[in-house]
Every structure is written in C-alpha cells, then in structure tokens.
C-alpha cells in the first residue's frame, strides 16, 4: 500500500475554491526546498489552456513567478480566483494601473468583501504616488474610506489603508497605530507589516521594527527587502551573526544580488573585527591620496594621452597597474614610465603595490601632519564622525568621503535613502554639529 503525505498540496487535482484557500496552501509548498522544487516541476507539466492552464497560472503565482502568472491567467477573465490572483501578481510587479482595474471590477462584484476593495485602493494609491500626485492620492483615500462599507472599516485592509492615509498626511504615530491594528487582525498581511516595520524603524521604534521584520521573515517566499532591513537592524544591535544569516539567505536564493553579497561580507568581517582607530586613520589617508586625479600632476602629453586611453584617471587606478601592463600599451615607453614612477614615489607609492604595503608606506611618508589633510574641518574624512553602520552606509552610498561632502546633502535627501530614518538623521546631525557643520538648508 502506498502511503501519501496528506499535507502535500496537489496542484493538479485538489480543489481551489478561493484565493484565501490558495494562500493557505503556500506554507506546504515552501516547507522544504525539495517540496518547492517538486511543486515547480508539477507546474511545468501542466498545459496552458483549459483547467490545466488555470491551475498552471495559480501555481506560477504560488511559486513566485509573477510574470508567468500574469501571462497565463490573462485568458481567465471570468474566473474570479484567477482574476484576483492575477491582480495580486500585477501589484507585485508594480503594474499598478492594471492591478487597480482588476481589483475594482472584483470589488464591484463583491462589495462587502474587504480584500478586493483593499487591493483596488492600494493599487490605485500606488499609481498616483508613482505619478507624484500626492495631494490627489490623499483626496482619493479620504473619499474612498469615508464611503466604504462598515465591513471594510473593521478589516485589516481598512486599517492598513487608514494607516497609509495618516502616513501621507505626515502623521507617523497615527499611521503606526493603524498598521498595528491591521497587524493584529491579520499578521500575514505582508504589505501592511512591511509598512509598519519600515515606518517604525524610520521613527526610532527599533524594537517594534525588529519584531515585525522577524515575523515577516517567517512568511514564505522570502522578501529580499525584509531580509535586508532585518540584517541592518541586527548589525545595529551588534548581532553580526544574525545579520550574516539574513544576507546569506538572500545570496543563496538570489545569487545575482550584489548588494546582499557586500553586506554579507561586511557582517562576516564584523563577527571577528576589532576597532583600530589608528589603522582607520591610515586607511582614510591612503584613500584620500588614491582619489587624487592624474591631471593634478605635470605629465608629458604622450604619457597623459596614454593614461587617458587606458581609462586611468586617479592614482588609485595607476597603482593597480604593473610596469609590464603599462609598457605593453602602444606608445607608452620608458620615458613615460619614469615619469609615472616619480609621481607615485612622491606620494610613497609604487606600481603594483599591495594595499597593506601602501597603508604602511603612507604612514611612514606622513609620520607628521599628513599633507593631504587640510586645516579646513570640512575636508576631514567621514570616519572622524564614528557613525553607526546604518548611517555610515548611507553616506557611503551617497559617495561622501568628507564632512563637507555630507553637508552638501539635505535632510530630505538623506531621509529618502533606504534604511535611513529619523534616528540616523539625528545621529548624523549631532555628529556634524560637533565639528560646527550643518546639513544643506539648515
């Protein structure tokens, strides 16, 4: 007798009476990597028309293939489960206008059901915000929420959309409360939970953000934004091992995510890293020198043209080259090579120099006050601020290397950066104030 696993979802034969039933089956599919791969193979075996095509499209959505689901389910406009699933796939793909149209049709068909109405409000709101029509978005939500049925107001969708309205009205405390209401009604409402965690994080409620992100991290399939933000929070708390686990999860599931790989390397380094202030100053000094453009030096026309054609712009580009690589380039001879060596020697550098050797050489060459540092406090390196990981990454992503470069950015620009909230802004502002520097517009 063959024993079957009753917990296994049979896409080809099990009844799928509603979208809610479809969502309930998702946890079974993602129970193990093996079960997910088996499910994906089942989806591929199904036909593309008739009932098999319908189930194929639903299966594609379950497996996270939103593009495939949208294409496959397009032929099932009269099937409400297929239409609602397709609308959710369109929302995930940020095709907001198309999603809003489908959700609106379903909400008119089922006026007392909160989910279609919530989907319509959410998708149309996102479409307006994407078009930078914030005032119109606020007016739209105010009107729709005022006229919505009582059942909608008492639902997770209703609380979520009231939270969105408060957030747009720059009332974060009320927005957080409404998001918390929605989360209590339905902890699996992903978009609400993400807004709650994100807004809590930006307003300094790190414990609330942490617990919400941790809950979201248990919902499968994984969301890269959730795992990234959770990892950053863990790093802020000094939990580098947990942060590394978050980033490693992203890297294993999305091998092409370069940012996650960089974050993973950073977290792994932090597990065994100790702070060496003297070494950090040497590194900063070296970085300043390596950023010096070649055009700052007197060079012959031939040497200058050759370096330009080789895309060698800074001393850092030059140090990475070897003598052999330079001499192998057309028209680059011994005379040009001698010029280059003299320039590098004046800065304590040489061709093909390892970074560790360069740091030591810079330290010896500038044992007194470093020539690259100016008395102007605005030329001090960012490391002088001793920022938290979150704030440091933000200024690095903006390309800031000195305090003066940070000061060229406004509060609005900084708050628009990922994972940078009010707490990080206050930290950065206070650190800059210690040096008598303010952000742009202050």
Backbone torsions as a table, in degrees:
resi	resn	phi	psi	omega
1	UNK	NA	134.7	179.8
2	UNK	-87.5	128.9	178.6
3	UNK	-95.0	126.2	-180.0
4	UNK	-105.0	149.5	177.5
5	UNK	-84.8	108.9	-175.0
6	UNK	-66.5	-18.0	-178.8
7	UNK	-82.6	-9.0	-177.9
8	UNK	-77.4	134.5	178.8
9	UNK	-89.6	122.3	179.3
10	UNK	-96.0	97.9	-176.3
11	UNK	-60.1	-35.3	-174.0
12	UNK	-75.0	-23.0	-172.2
13	UNK	-130.8	-30.1	-176.5
14	UNK	-64.6	144.6	179.1
15	UNK	-67.3	144.4	176.8
16	UNK	-128.0	80.7	-173.3
17	UNK	-74.4	-21.1	-175.8
18	UNK	-156.2	167.5	176.2
19	UNK	-66.8	-35.9	178.6
20	UNK	-60.7	-40.5	178.1
21	UNK	-65.5	-36.2	178.6
22	UNK	-63.1	-44.5	-179.9
23	UNK	-62.3	-38.5	-178.9
24	UNK	-62.4	-28.9	-178.3
25	UNK	-78.9	-14.0	-173.4
26	UNK	-62.2	-38.6	-178.5
27	UNK	-62.5	-32.1	178.8
28	UNK	-68.5	-39.9	-178.1
29	UNK	-64.9	-38.7	-176.6
30	UNK	-95.2	15.4	-178.9
31	UNK	-58.5	-42.0	177.4
32	UNK	-142.2	162.3	176.7
33	UNK	-62.1	-35.7	-179.9
34	UNK	-64.5	-43.2	-179.6
35	UNK	-66.4	-35.9	178.2
36	UNK	-66.6	-45.3	179.1
37	UNK	-63.3	-38.9	178.2
38	UNK	-64.1	-40.0	179.2
39	UNK	-65.0	-43.0	179.4
40	UNK	-61.5	-37.9	178.0
41	UNK	-65.6	-36.8	177.8
42	UNK	-63.8	-42.5	178.9
43	UNK	-58.0	-43.2	-177.7
44	UNK	-66.8	-24.5	-178.4
45	UNK	-80.8	-15.6	-177.1
46	UNK	-77.5	150.3	178.8
47	UNK	-71.8	179.0	-175.2
48	UNK	-111.4	9.0	179.4
49	UNK	-139.4	167.4	178.7
50	UNK	65.0	-156.6	-179.5
51	UNK	-63.8	-34.2	178.2
52	UNK	-64.2	-40.7	178.7
53	UNK	-63.8	-40.7	178.1
54	UNK	-60.3	-48.1	-179.0
55	UNK	-67.2	-32.5	176.9
56	UNK	-62.4	-46.0	179.6
57	UNK	-63.1	-41.8	177.2
58	UNK	-64.0	-38.9	178.3
59	UNK	-66.6	-36.7	177.5
60	UNK	-62.9	-39.5	177.4
61	UNK	-64.8	-43.9	179.1
62	UNK	-59.5	-36.6	-177.7
63	UNK	-83.2	0.7	177.8
64	UNK	87.1	8.8	178.2
65	UNK	-91.4	79.6	-174.4
66	UNK	-69.8	-36.4	177.2
67	UNK	-60.6	-46.6	179.9
68	UNK	-63.6	-41.0	-179.2
69	UNK	-63.0	-43.4	-180.0
70	UNK	-60.6	-44.8	-178.4
71	UNK	-67.8	-45.0	-176.0
72	UNK	-69.6	-40.5	-174.5
73	UNK	-82.7	-3.2	-178.9
74	UNK	-61.3	-25.9	-176.9
75	UNK	-84.9	0.3	-176.1
76	UNK	-117.0	52.5	-176.6
77	UNK	-64.0	-28.6	-176.8
78	UNK	-90.1	-0.3	177.6
79	UNK	-98.7	114.4	-172.6
80	UNK	-65.5	-39.6	178.9
81	UNK	-64.0	-43.7	179.6
82	UNK	-65.4	-41.4	-178.6
83	UNK	-65.6	-42.7	-179.7
84	UNK	-67.2	-38.4	177.8
85	UNK	-65.2	-42.0	179.0
86	UNK	-63.8	-40.1	178.8
87	UNK	-62.0	-41.3	178.1
88	UNK	-66.0	-36.4	177.5
89	UNK	-66.0	-41.0	177.7
90	UNK	-63.3	-38.7	177.9
91	UNK	-63.7	-41.1	178.2
92	UNK	-64.8	-31.3	179.5
93	UNK	-85.1	1.3	-179.5
94	UNK	62.2	31.0	172.3
95	UNK	-96.0	71.4	-164.7
96	UNK	-66.0	-41.8	-177.6
97	UNK	-62.7	-43.2	179.3
98	UNK	-65.6	-41.2	179.2
99	UNK	-64.2	-42.6	-178.6
100	UNK	-60.8	-40.0	-179.4
101	UNK	-61.7	-45.3	179.8
102	UNK	-67.0	-45.2	179.9
103	UNK	-62.0	-39.8	-179.0
104	UNK	-63.6	-43.1	178.0
105	UNK	-60.6	-41.0	-179.9
106	UNK	-71.4	-35.4	179.6
107	UNK	-69.0	-31.8	176.3
108	UNK	-71.7	-31.4	179.2
109	UNK	-76.6	-33.7	-179.7
110	UNK	-126.7	72.8	-172.6
111	UNK	-62.7	-24.4	-178.2
112	UNK	-93.0	-3.1	180.0
113	UNK	-88.7	123.5	-176.1
114	UNK	-69.1	-34.5	-171.5
115	UNK	-63.9	-48.0	178.5
116	UNK	-61.9	-41.5	179.4
117	UNK	-64.5	-43.0	177.9
118	UNK	-62.0	-40.2	177.8
119	UNK	-63.2	-40.9	179.5
120	UNK	-64.3	-47.7	-179.7
121	UNK	-61.5	-42.8	-178.6
122	UNK	-63.7	-48.3	-176.6
123	UNK	-67.6	-43.4	-179.6
124	UNK	-67.2	-37.9	176.6
125	UNK	-60.2	-46.4	-179.8
126	UNK	-63.2	-35.9	177.8
127	UNK	-63.8	-42.1	178.7
128	UNK	-66.4	-41.7	179.9
129	UNK	-67.1	-37.0	178.0
130	UNK	-63.6	-29.7	177.9
131	UNK	-89.0	8.2	179.3
132	UNK	59.0	37.9	176.9
133	UNK	-105.4	64.0	-173.8
134	UNK	-63.3	-44.2	-179.3
135	UNK	-63.2	-41.2	178.3
136	UNK	-65.8	-35.4	178.7
137	UNK	-64.7	-42.7	178.9
138	UNK	-63.7	-45.9	-179.9
139	UNK	-62.3	-39.8	178.9
140	UNK	-60.9	-49.0	-178.4
141	UNK	-65.2	-42.5	179.5
142	UNK	-58.4	-44.4	-178.8
143	UNK	-67.5	-46.0	-176.1
144	UNK	-68.5	-39.8	-179.9
145	UNK	-68.8	-33.9	179.8
146	UNK	-67.7	-31.1	-175.7
147	UNK	-101.0	1.1	-176.8
148	UNK	-72.1	151.0	177.6
149	UNK	-62.5	159.3	-179.8
150	UNK	-59.1	-38.7	-178.7
151	UNK	-58.8	-35.0	-179.6
152	UNK	-70.8	-41.1	-179.7
153	UNK	-61.7	-30.4	-179.2
154	UNK	-88.3	-0.9	-174.6
155	UNK	-94.7	167.9	175.2
156	UNK	-62.9	-37.3	179.4
157	UNK	-63.7	-39.8	179.6
158	UNK	-65.9	-44.1	178.6
159	UNK	-64.1	-39.2	179.5
160	UNK	-62.0	-45.2	-177.9
161	UNK	-70.7	-30.7	174.0
162	UNK	-66.9	-35.6	175.1
163	UNK	-62.8	-41.9	178.3
164	UNK	-60.9	-40.7	-179.6
165	UNK	-63.8	-46.5	178.8
166	UNK	-61.9	-37.4	179.7
167	UNK	-65.1	-42.5	178.1
168	UNK	-65.9	-27.5	179.7
169	UNK	-87.7	12.6	178.8
170	UNK	58.5	42.1	176.0
171	UNK	-122.1	74.6	-172.7
172	UNK	-63.3	-32.9	-178.4
173	UNK	-64.8	-44.2	177.4
174	UNK	-68.5	-36.7	178.1
175	UNK	-61.6	-44.6	179.9
176	UNK	-62.2	-40.7	179.2
177	UNK	-62.8	-42.2	-179.9
178	UNK	-68.5	-38.5	177.2
179	UNK	-64.0	-36.6	177.7
180	UNK	-67.1	-38.3	175.9
181	UNK	-59.2	-47.6	-179.3
182	UNK	-63.1	-38.0	-178.6
183	UNK	-67.2	-33.4	176.8
184	UNK	-69.3	-36.7	178.7
185	UNK	-70.9	-43.8	-178.2
186	UNK	-143.3	93.9	-179.3
187	UNK	-65.8	-13.6	-178.9
188	UNK	-92.2	1.6	178.3
189	UNK	-73.6	95.9	-170.1
190	UNK	-63.1	-46.3	-175.3
191	UNK	-65.6	-37.5	177.0
192	UNK	-66.3	-47.5	-178.0
193	UNK	-61.1	-37.8	179.8
194	UNK	-67.1	-42.6	178.1
195	UNK	-62.4	-39.6	178.9
196	UNK	-61.5	-50.4	-178.7
197	UNK	-63.7	-44.7	-177.4
198	UNK	-63.3	-46.0	-177.6
199	UNK	-70.6	-38.3	177.5
200	UNK	-62.1	-41.5	179.8
201	UNK	-63.4	-43.8	-177.2
202	UNK	-70.0	-19.9	-178.1
203	UNK	-108.2	16.4	171.9
204	UNK	86.5	6.6	177.9
205	UNK	-93.3	68.8	-172.0
206	UNK	-65.4	-34.4	179.5
207	UNK	-64.9	-43.7	177.2
208	UNK	-64.2	-43.4	178.4
209	UNK	-60.7	-43.3	-177.3
210	UNK	-62.6	-49.8	-178.0
211	UNK	-65.3	-34.8	-179.9
212	UNK	-71.4	-43.8	177.1
213	UNK	-62.7	-39.2	179.3
214	UNK	-63.4	-38.0	176.2
215	UNK	-66.6	-42.3	178.3
216	UNK	-62.7	-34.0	-177.7
217	UNK	-66.7	-17.6	178.9
218	UNK	-85.8	-12.1	-179.7
219	UNK	-85.8	127.1	-178.8
220	UNK	-107.5	148.1	2.0
221	UNK	-70.8	158.7	-175.6
222	UNK	-68.6	150.2	177.3
223	UNK	-109.2	120.5	-177.6
224	UNK	-59.3	-37.9	-179.6
225	UNK	-63.5	-41.3	179.9
226	UNK	-62.8	-48.2	-176.9
227	UNK	-66.4	-35.8	178.0
228	UNK	-65.9	-49.4	-178.2
229	UNK	-65.3	-36.7	177.9
230	UNK	-65.8	-40.9	178.1
231	UNK	-60.9	-41.7	179.2
232	UNK	-63.9	-41.2	178.1
233	UNK	-63.1	-42.3	177.8
234	UNK	-59.7	-42.2	179.2
235	UNK	-62.8	-39.7	177.9
236	UNK	-60.2	-31.4	-178.8
237	UNK	-88.9	2.4	-179.0
238	UNK	78.0	14.1	-179.3
239	UNK	-96.1	68.4	-173.6
240	UNK	-64.3	-34.0	179.7
241	UNK	-65.0	-43.3	177.6
242	UNK	-65.3	-39.3	178.2
243	UNK	-62.0	-44.8	179.7
244	UNK	-60.9	-37.2	178.0
245	UNK	-62.3	-42.1	178.0
246	UNK	-60.8	-49.2	-177.3
247	UNK	-67.8	-35.8	178.9
248	UNK	-65.2	-36.2	177.2
249	UNK	-61.0	-41.8	178.6
250	UNK	-65.6	-46.6	-176.5
251	UNK	-61.2	-40.7	-178.6
252	UNK	-69.3	-33.6	-178.8
253	UNK	-91.0	-24.9	179.4
254	UNK	-133.6	77.2	-173.7
255	UNK	-57.0	-23.5	-177.3
256	UNK	-85.7	0.7	-177.8
257	UNK	-80.2	97.1	-175.9
258	UNK	-69.5	-36.7	-179.0
259	UNK	-63.7	-42.4	179.3
260	UNK	-63.0	-36.7	179.5
261	UNK	-66.9	-39.4	176.8
262	UNK	-64.8	-42.8	178.4
263	UNK	-63.5	-38.1	179.1
264	UNK	-62.8	-46.1	179.4
265	UNK	-61.3	-38.6	179.3
266	UNK	-64.5	-44.0	-179.2
267	UNK	-67.5	-40.5	178.7
268	UNK	-63.3	-38.3	178.1
269	UNK	-65.7	-35.2	-178.5
270	UNK	-68.7	-22.0	-178.1
271	UNK	-63.6	-36.7	-177.6
272	UNK	-117.3	15.3	-173.1
273	UNK	-88.2	143.2	171.2
274	UNK	-121.3	155.7	-174.7
275	UNK	-87.5	123.4	178.7
276	UNK	-122.6	94.9	-174.9
277	UNK	-61.1	-39.8	-178.8
278	UNK	-64.4	-42.7	179.4
279	UNK	-65.8	-36.9	179.8
280	UNK	-64.0	-38.9	178.3
281	UNK	-64.6	-39.5	177.9
282	UNK	-64.0	-41.2	178.8
283	UNK	-62.3	-43.1	179.8
284	UNK	-63.1	-40.8	179.6
285	UNK	-62.3	-43.8	178.1
286	UNK	-63.2	-44.7	-178.8
287	UNK	-60.2	-39.0	178.5
288	UNK	-62.6	-41.8	-179.9
289	UNK	-68.1	-41.9	-177.3
290	UNK	-66.9	-21.5	178.8
291	UNK	-83.3	-6.3	-179.0
292	UNK	-64.3	126.6	-180.0
293	UNK	-71.0	147.6	178.9
294	UNK	-59.9	-30.1	-177.5
295	UNK	-65.4	-12.9	178.1
296	UNK	-74.8	-9.5	-175.4
297	UNK	-111.6	153.3	177.3
298	UNK	-78.1	115.0	179.9
299	UNK	-131.6	153.9	174.4
300	UNK	-67.7	157.9	-179.3
301	UNK	-59.5	-41.8	-178.4
302	UNK	-62.2	-47.4	-178.8
303	UNK	-63.4	-41.7	-179.1
304	UNK	-63.6	-44.2	-179.4
305	UNK	-65.4	-40.8	179.7
306	UNK	-62.6	-45.8	-179.3
307	UNK	-64.1	-38.1	178.9
308	UNK	-63.6	-43.3	179.9
309	UNK	-68.2	-25.9	177.6
310	UNK	-86.2	3.4	-179.9
311	UNK	60.7	35.8	175.7
312	UNK	-98.4	106.5	-171.3
313	UNK	-104.4	-37.1	-174.5
314	UNK	-121.9	171.6	175.2
315	UNK	-61.9	-32.8	177.8
316	UNK	-62.1	-41.0	176.2
317	UNK	-62.5	-38.1	-175.1
318	UNK	-71.0	-43.1	-177.8
319	UNK	-60.7	-30.5	-178.5
320	UNK	-72.0	-12.7	-179.2
321	UNK	-86.3	153.7	172.8
322	UNK	-104.9	165.1	177.7
323	UNK	-58.0	-44.0	-178.0
324	UNK	-60.0	-42.5	-178.6
325	UNK	-64.5	-40.2	179.8
326	UNK	-68.8	-44.6	-177.9
327	UNK	-69.1	-22.2	-180.0
328	UNK	-77.9	-10.1	179.8
329	UNK	-82.3	141.2	-177.1
330	UNK	-58.2	133.6	176.5
331	UNK	73.0	4.8	178.3
332	UNK	-100.6	110.2	-175.2
333	UNK	-114.8	-167.9	-176.0
334	UNK	-63.5	-35.6	-179.8
335	UNK	-63.0	-45.7	178.6
336	UNK	-64.6	-37.1	179.9
337	UNK	-63.3	-41.3	179.2
338	UNK	-62.4	-40.5	177.7
339	UNK	-58.7	-45.8	-177.4
340	UNK	-63.2	-44.4	-178.9
341	UNK	-61.2	-39.3	-179.4
342	UNK	-65.7	-39.9	178.5
343	UNK	-62.3	-48.6	-179.1
344	UNK	-64.5	-40.5	-179.8
345	UNK	-61.6	-33.1	179.4
346	UNK	-65.4	-19.4	178.8
347	UNK	-108.7	9.2	179.3
348	UNK	76.7	24.2	-177.2
349	UNK	-120.9	168.8	173.6
350	UNK	-150.4	168.0	179.5
351	UNK	-66.6	143.6	175.9
352	UNK	65.9	26.6	-174.2
353	UNK	-81.1	132.8	175.1
354	UNK	-70.0	150.3	-175.2
355	UNK	-62.4	-41.8	-179.4
356	UNK	-60.1	-40.1	178.8
357	UNK	-67.9	-37.2	-179.9
358	UNK	-65.4	-40.6	178.5
359	UNK	-61.0	-46.1	180.0
360	UNK	-64.0	-39.4	-179.2
361	UNK	-67.4	-42.0	178.3
362	UNK	-61.5	-40.8	179.9
363	UNK	-61.9	-42.1	-179.8
364	UNK	-69.5	-41.3	-176.1
365	UNK	-69.6	-23.4	-176.4
366	UNK	-126.7	50.9	-178.4
367	UNK	-65.8	-23.9	174.4
368	UNK	-90.7	-149.0	178.1
369	UNK	-68.9	124.6	-175.7
370	UNK	-64.6	134.9	-176.6
371	UNK	-66.4	-27.3	-175.8
372	UNK	-78.1	-15.0	-180.0
373	UNK	-89.2	138.7	-179.8
374	UNK	-102.2	157.2	174.4
375	UNK	-67.0	-19.8	178.0
376	UNK	-67.3	119.2	-175.7
377	UNK	-62.3	-23.4	-178.9
378	UNK	-69.3	-16.2	178.2
379	UNK	-91.1	2.0	178.0
380	UNK	-67.8	144.7	-179.0
381	UNK	-68.7	156.0	-179.0
382	UNK	-58.1	-31.6	-178.2
383	UNK	-58.9	-22.6	179.3
384	UNK	-62.1	-21.7	-177.2
385	UNK	-79.7	-19.3	-178.5
386	UNK	53.8	55.3	-175.8
387	UNK	-78.8	159.4	171.7
388	UNK	-68.8	165.3	-178.3
389	UNK	-57.1	-44.7	-176.7
390	UNK	-61.7	-49.2	-178.8
391	UNK	-67.6	-40.1	179.7
392	UNK	-60.9	-44.0	-179.3
393	UNK	-63.6	-36.4	-179.5
394	UNK	-63.7	-48.6	-179.1
395	UNK	-67.6	-31.3	176.0
396	UNK	-67.0	-41.9	179.1
397	UNK	-65.2	-25.3	175.8
398	UNK	-81.9	-6.1	179.4
399	UNK	81.7	17.2	-178.8
400	UNK	-81.6	129.4	177.5
401	UNK	-115.6	-18.0	-178.8
402	UNK	-129.2	166.4	178.9
403	UNK	-64.2	-36.8	178.7
404	UNK	-63.5	-35.3	179.5
405	UNK	-69.6	-34.7	175.8
406	UNK	-63.7	-41.9	-176.4
407	UNK	-64.8	-13.3	178.5
408	UNK	-78.9	-6.4	-179.0
409	UNK	-107.2	147.6	-178.0
410	UNK	-93.7	168.2	176.4
411	UNK	-57.7	-41.8	-178.7
412	UNK	-63.3	-42.1	179.0
413	UNK	-61.6	-43.5	-177.8
414	UNK	-67.0	-43.6	-179.2
415	UNK	-68.1	-18.0	176.9
416	UNK	-81.1	-8.1	-179.8
417	UNK	-80.7	146.3	179.3
418	UNK	-59.9	141.5	174.1
419	UNK	63.0	20.1	179.9
420	UNK	-119.8	111.1	-177.2
421	UNK	-118.1	-162.9	-176.0
422	UNK	-62.5	-41.0	-179.9
423	UNK	-59.5	-46.0	179.1
424	UNK	-65.7	-36.9	179.2
425	UNK	-64.0	-45.0	179.7
426	UNK	-63.3	-40.3	178.3
427	UNK	-60.4	-49.0	-177.8
428	UNK	-64.5	-43.0	-179.0
429	UNK	-62.8	-43.9	-179.5
430	UNK	-65.0	-39.6	179.5
431	UNK	-64.9	-42.2	179.1
432	UNK	-65.7	-38.3	-179.1
433	UNK	-62.0	-29.9	177.8
434	UNK	-62.0	-24.4	179.0
435	UNK	-102.9	7.5	178.6
436	UNK	74.5	28.0	-177.0
437	UNK	-118.2	141.8	178.8
438	UNK	-121.0	159.2	175.6
439	UNK	-73.0	161.1	179.4
440	UNK	-57.1	132.5	177.2
441	UNK	87.6	-2.8	-179.5
442	UNK	-98.0	NA	NA
